Amino acid sequence: MMPRTVLTPAAPVSVRPSRGTALAPELGVWPVRERRWRVMKTAASARGALAGGAVLLLAVLAAVFAPAVSPYDPLKQDLTRLLAPPGPAHLLGTDNIGRDVLTRVIWGTRVSLIAGFVSVTMAVAAGSLLGLVAGYRGGRIDGFIMRLMDAVLSFPALVLALALGAVLGAGLGGVLIALGVVYTPTFARLMRGQVLTIRTREYVFAARVLGAPDWRIVRTHVLPNAATPIVVQASLSVAFAILAEASLSFLGLGVPPPEPSWGSMINAGRGYLQQAPWIVFGPGAALFITVLGLNFVGDALRDALDPRLSMR
């Protein structure tokens, strides 16, 4: 009779990586802190990232602390200083009714940043929800939502924004809704494409086999993996939204006068380009620098969050 061999289970061995040691990146198990640091380092090393971040920070500070840093009241008129050229008293001169251009540029930063960030946030929320439902459910729901998005995309963006602005009336609220509707299809189509790819992955199939409900699969597996391109597209869309708001204000459908807005200031100064070009130069330069800085930030985020670019 063969003797019985009793196998003693080995004590579990706990393998803990040393501090600062990263696990294999190809397994997708980078420590959270190291992954965040890696993203920030890659974004900061991108060309123009620091300049873009400085411009964005300066614009945000100017918008938040406009009452403190503005040398004058943006609505105050000085009829003795009409079309005054730039000088010590007015660094960017005055407009046709004696208002300080620099002060109005600073206050106009508020309108531009609100229009850019709020409208894109609305578009991200609505578009991501529609794209998520369309991509995950499929079938007739997918067809209906996508045909609706195609109908919106069939109109030129500025023409649709003008039409919606005319219906909603002049004002910042109408501009936000109009721009939110215009940019919603972009995020809906992007989210749908990500969901269609992610829902066929093995980990999603395994979660279904284990009995996980749809809402848990969406929250745990779909949304985290689909968020990266949405964030990159949102960062780039803010700059275009600011340009669109300036265009609407230039055409008279943005913030009504006398509230300062870069687009309306450019519109008011276009009749004085020969005798007082500084009226247009101030808001035009602010618009150009802000949009350029936001584009630099968006490119840096794309380089940091896209694995195909960050591994180069």
C-alpha positions as CSV (number, residue, x, y, z in Angstrom):
1,M,0.0,0.0,0.0
2,M,1.5,3.3,-1.1
3,P,2.0,5.8,1.7
4,R,-0.2,8.8,1.6
5,T,1.6,12.0,0.9
6,V,0.2,15.0,2.6
7,L,0.8,18.2,0.7
8,T,1.2,21.2,2.9
9,P,0.0,24.4,1.2
10,A,2.7,27.0,0.9
11,A,2.2,30.2,2.7
12,P,1.0,33.0,0.4
13,V,3.7,35.2,-0.9
14,S,2.9,38.9,-1.2
15,V,4.8,40.7,-3.9
16,R,4.9,44.4,-3.4
17,P,6.7,46.6,-5.8
18,S,9.2,48.9,-4.2
19,R,8.5,52.6,-4.0
20,G,9.1,54.2,-7.3
21,T,9.0,50.9,-9.2
22,A,6.4,50.8,-11.9
23,L,4.6,47.6,-12.9
24,A,4.7,46.5,-16.6
25,P,3.0,49.2,-18.7
26,E,1.9,46.7,-21.3
27,L,-0.3,45.1,-18.6
28,G,-2.1,48.3,-18.0
29,V,-1.4,48.3,-14.2
30,W,0.6,51.5,-13.7
31,P,0.2,52.8,-10.2
32,V,-2.3,55.7,-10.2
33,R,0.1,58.2,-8.8
34,E,2.8,57.4,-11.3
35,R,0.3,57.4,-14.2
36,R,-0.9,60.9,-13.2
37,W,2.7,62.1,-12.9
38,R,3.6,60.7,-16.3
39,V,0.6,62.4,-17.9
40,M,1.5,65.7,-16.3
41,K,5.1,65.4,-17.3
42,T,4.3,64.5,-20.9
43,A,1.8,67.4,-21.1
44,A,4.2,69.9,-19.7
45,S,7.0,68.8,-22.0
46,A,4.8,69.3,-25.1
47,R,5.7,72.2,-27.4
48,G,3.9,75.4,-26.3
49,A,2.3,73.8,-23.3
50,L,3.8,76.1,-20.7
51,A,3.0,79.2,-22.7
52,G,-0.5,78.0,-23.3
53,G,-1.0,77.2,-19.6
54,A,0.3,80.6,-18.7
55,V,-2.1,82.3,-21.1
56,L,-5.0,80.3,-19.7
57,L,-4.1,81.0,-16.1
58,L,-3.7,84.7,-16.9
59,A,-7.1,84.8,-18.6
60,V,-8.8,83.0,-15.7
61,L,-7.2,85.4,-13.2
62,A,-8.3,88.4,-15.2
63,A,-11.9,87.1,-15.4
64,V,-12.1,86.3,-11.7
65,F,-10.4,89.4,-10.4
66,A,-11.7,91.8,-13.1
67,P,-13.2,94.3,-10.6
68,A,-9.9,94.5,-8.7
69,V,-7.4,94.8,-11.6
70,S,-9.5,97.0,-14.0
71,P,-8.3,100.6,-13.9
72,Y,-11.8,102.0,-14.7
73,D,-15.5,101.2,-14.8
74,P,-16.1,99.3,-18.0
75,L,-19.4,101.3,-18.6
76,K,-18.1,104.7,-17.6
77,Q,-18.0,107.3,-20.4
78,D,-15.5,110.2,-20.5
79,L,-16.7,112.5,-23.3
80,T,-13.6,114.6,-22.9
81,R,-11.4,111.6,-23.9
82,L,-13.1,110.4,-27.1
83,L,-10.8,108.2,-29.2
84,A,-7.8,109.0,-27.0
85,P,-4.7,107.2,-28.2
86,P,-2.8,104.8,-25.9
87,G,-1.0,106.6,-23.1
88,P,-0.2,106.5,-19.4
89,A,-3.8,107.2,-18.4
90,H,-5.3,104.7,-20.9
91,L,-2.8,102.0,-21.8
92,L,-4.9,100.8,-24.8
93,G,-6.7,104.1,-25.5
94,T,-10.4,104.8,-25.4
95,D,-13.3,104.1,-27.7
96,N,-15.6,106.3,-29.6
97,I,-17.6,107.3,-26.4
98,G,-14.6,107.6,-24.1
99,R,-14.6,104.2,-22.4
100,D,-11.2,102.6,-21.4
101,V,-10.4,99.8,-23.9
102,L,-8.1,97.9,-21.5
103,T,-10.9,97.8,-18.9
104,R,-13.4,96.5,-21.3
105,V,-11.0,93.9,-22.6
106,I,-10.5,92.6,-19.1
107,W,-14.2,92.4,-18.4
108,G,-14.8,90.8,-21.8
109,T,-12.6,87.9,-20.7
110,R,-15.4,86.8,-18.4
111,V,-17.9,86.5,-21.2
112,S,-15.5,84.7,-23.5
113,L,-14.4,82.1,-20.9
114,I,-18.0,81.5,-19.7
115,A,-19.2,81.1,-23.3
116,G,-16.3,78.7,-24.1
117,F,-16.3,76.5,-21.0
118,V,-20.0,76.4,-20.2
119,S,-21.2,75.7,-23.8
120,V,-18.6,72.9,-24.2
121,T,-19.6,71.4,-20.9
122,M,-23.2,71.4,-22.0
123,A,-22.2,69.8,-25.3
124,V,-20.0,67.2,-23.5
125,A,-22.8,66.2,-21.1
126,A,-25.5,66.0,-23.8
127,G,-23.4,64.5,-26.5
128,S,-21.7,61.9,-24.3
129,L,-25.1,60.7,-23.0
130,L,-26.6,60.4,-26.5
131,G,-23.5,58.7,-27.8
132,L,-23.4,56.3,-24.9
133,V,-27.0,55.3,-25.3
134,A,-26.7,55.0,-29.1
135,G,-23.5,52.9,-28.9
136,Y,-24.5,50.6,-26.1
137,R,-28.1,49.9,-27.0
138,G,-27.7,49.9,-30.8
139,G,-30.7,49.0,-33.0
140,R,-33.4,51.6,-33.7
141,I,-32.3,53.8,-30.8
142,D,-28.8,54.1,-32.3
143,G,-30.3,54.8,-35.8
144,F,-32.6,57.5,-34.5
145,I,-30.0,59.3,-32.4
146,M,-27.4,59.2,-35.2
147,R,-29.8,60.5,-37.8
148,L,-30.7,63.3,-35.5
149,M,-27.0,64.2,-35.1
150,D,-26.5,64.0,-38.8
151,A,-29.4,66.4,-39.3
152,V,-27.7,68.9,-37.0
153,L,-24.3,68.4,-38.7
154,S,-25.9,69.1,-42.1
155,F,-26.1,72.8,-41.2
156,P,-22.9,74.9,-41.1
157,A,-22.0,75.5,-37.5
158,L,-22.1,79.3,-37.6
159,V,-25.3,79.4,-39.6
160,L,-27.0,77.1,-37.1
161,A,-25.7,79.1,-34.2
162,L,-27.0,82.3,-35.8
163,A,-30.5,80.7,-36.4
164,L,-30.7,79.5,-32.8
165,G,-29.4,82.8,-31.5
166,A,-32.1,84.6,-33.4
167,V,-34.8,82.3,-32.0
168,L,-33.5,82.5,-28.4
169,G,-32.8,86.2,-28.5
170,A,-29.6,88.2,-27.8
171,G,-27.9,87.5,-24.6
172,L,-25.3,85.2,-23.0
173,G,-27.9,82.5,-22.2
174,G,-29.0,82.2,-25.8
175,V,-25.3,82.0,-26.9
176,L,-24.6,79.2,-24.5
177,I,-27.6,77.1,-25.6
178,A,-26.9,77.7,-29.3
179,L,-23.2,76.7,-29.0
180,G,-24.1,73.8,-26.8
181,V,-26.4,72.5,-29.5
182,V,-23.9,73.1,-32.3
183,Y,-21.1,71.1,-30.6
184,T,-23.3,68.3,-29.2
185,P,-23.1,66.0,-32.4
186,T,-19.3,66.1,-32.3
187,F,-19.2,64.5,-28.8
188,A,-22.1,62.2,-29.6
189,R,-20.4,60.6,-32.6
190,L,-17.1,60.4,-30.8
191,M,-18.6,58.7,-27.7
192,R,-20.6,56.3,-29.8
193,G,-17.5,55.2,-31.7
194,Q,-15.6,54.6,-28.4
195,V,-18.6,52.6,-27.0
196,L,-18.9,50.5,-30.1
197,T,-15.3,49.5,-29.7
198,I,-15.2,49.0,-25.9
199,R,-18.4,47.0,-25.6
200,T,-16.8,44.2,-27.7
201,R,-13.8,43.9,-25.4
202,E,-13.2,40.7,-23.4
203,Y,-13.5,42.4,-20.0
204,V,-17.0,43.7,-20.9
205,F,-18.0,40.2,-22.0
206,A,-16.6,38.8,-18.8
207,A,-18.6,41.3,-16.7
208,R,-21.8,40.3,-18.5
209,V,-21.1,36.6,-17.9
210,L,-20.6,37.3,-14.2
211,G,-24.0,38.9,-14.1
212,A,-23.0,42.6,-13.8
213,P,-25.9,44.9,-14.7
214,D,-25.6,47.3,-17.6
215,W,-25.3,50.4,-15.4
216,R,-22.4,48.9,-13.5
217,I,-20.6,47.9,-16.8
218,V,-21.1,51.4,-18.2
219,R,-19.9,53.1,-15.0
220,T,-16.9,50.7,-14.4
221,H,-15.7,49.7,-17.8
222,V,-17.2,51.9,-20.6
223,L,-17.0,55.4,-19.3
224,P,-13.5,55.3,-17.9
225,N,-12.1,53.9,-21.1
226,A,-14.0,56.3,-23.3
227,A,-13.2,59.5,-21.4
228,T,-9.8,60.2,-22.8
229,P,-10.8,61.3,-26.4
230,I,-13.7,63.2,-25.0
231,V,-11.4,65.2,-22.7
232,V,-9.0,66.0,-25.6
233,Q,-11.8,67.0,-27.9
234,A,-13.4,69.2,-25.2
235,S,-10.1,71.0,-24.6
236,L,-9.8,71.8,-28.3
237,S,-13.5,72.8,-28.6
238,V,-13.3,75.5,-26.0
239,A,-11.1,77.6,-28.3
240,F,-13.6,77.3,-31.2
241,A,-16.5,78.1,-28.9
242,I,-14.8,81.3,-27.8
243,L,-14.3,82.2,-31.5
244,A,-18.0,81.4,-32.2
245,E,-19.1,83.6,-29.3
246,A,-17.0,86.4,-30.6
247,S,-18.6,85.9,-34.1
248,L,-22.1,86.0,-32.7
249,S,-21.3,89.1,-30.7
250,F,-19.8,90.7,-33.8
251,L,-23.0,90.1,-35.6
252,G,-25.2,91.5,-32.8
253,L,-26.5,88.2,-31.4
254,G,-24.2,87.9,-28.4
255,V,-24.1,89.9,-25.2
256,P,-26.1,93.1,-25.8
257,P,-24.4,96.5,-25.4
258,P,-23.1,98.2,-23.4
259,E,-21.8,95.0,-21.7
260,P,-18.2,94.4,-22.8
261,S,-17.6,91.5,-25.2
262,W,-14.6,91.0,-27.5
263,G,-16.8,90.4,-30.6
264,S,-19.0,93.5,-30.0
265,M,-15.9,95.6,-29.3
266,I,-14.4,94.6,-32.6
267,N,-17.7,95.4,-34.3
268,A,-17.9,98.8,-32.7
269,G,-14.4,99.7,-33.6
270,R,-14.4,98.5,-37.3
271,G,-15.7,102.0,-38.3
272,Y,-12.7,103.7,-36.8
273,L,-9.9,101.5,-38.2
274,Q,-8.3,104.5,-39.9
275,Q,-8.4,107.0,-37.0
276,A,-8.4,104.8,-33.9
277,P,-7.2,101.2,-34.7
278,W,-6.5,100.6,-31.0
279,I,-10.2,100.0,-30.5
280,V,-10.0,96.8,-32.5
281,F,-6.4,95.9,-31.6
282,G,-7.1,95.3,-27.9
283,P,-10.0,92.8,-28.1
284,G,-8.5,91.3,-31.3
285,A,-5.1,90.6,-29.6
286,A,-6.8,89.2,-26.5
287,L,-9.0,86.9,-28.7
288,F,-6.0,85.7,-30.7
289,I,-3.7,85.1,-27.7
290,T,-6.4,83.3,-25.7
291,V,-7.4,81.0,-28.5
292,L,-3.8,80.2,-29.3
293,G,-3.1,79.4,-25.7
294,L,-6.1,77.1,-25.5
295,N,-4.9,75.3,-28.6
296,F,-1.5,74.8,-27.1
297,V,-3.1,73.3,-24.0
298,G,-5.4,71.1,-26.0
299,D,-2.4,69.8,-28.1
300,A,-0.5,69.1,-24.9
301,L,-3.4,67.1,-23.4
302,R,-3.7,65.1,-26.6
303,D,0.0,64.2,-26.6
304,A,-0.2,63.2,-22.9
305,L,-3.4,61.2,-23.0
306,D,-2.9,59.4,-26.4
307,P,-0.8,56.3,-25.8
308,R,0.4,56.2,-29.4
309,L,2.0,59.6,-29.0
310,S,3.1,59.4,-25.4
311,M,5.2,56.2,-26.0
312,R,7.3,57.8,-28.7
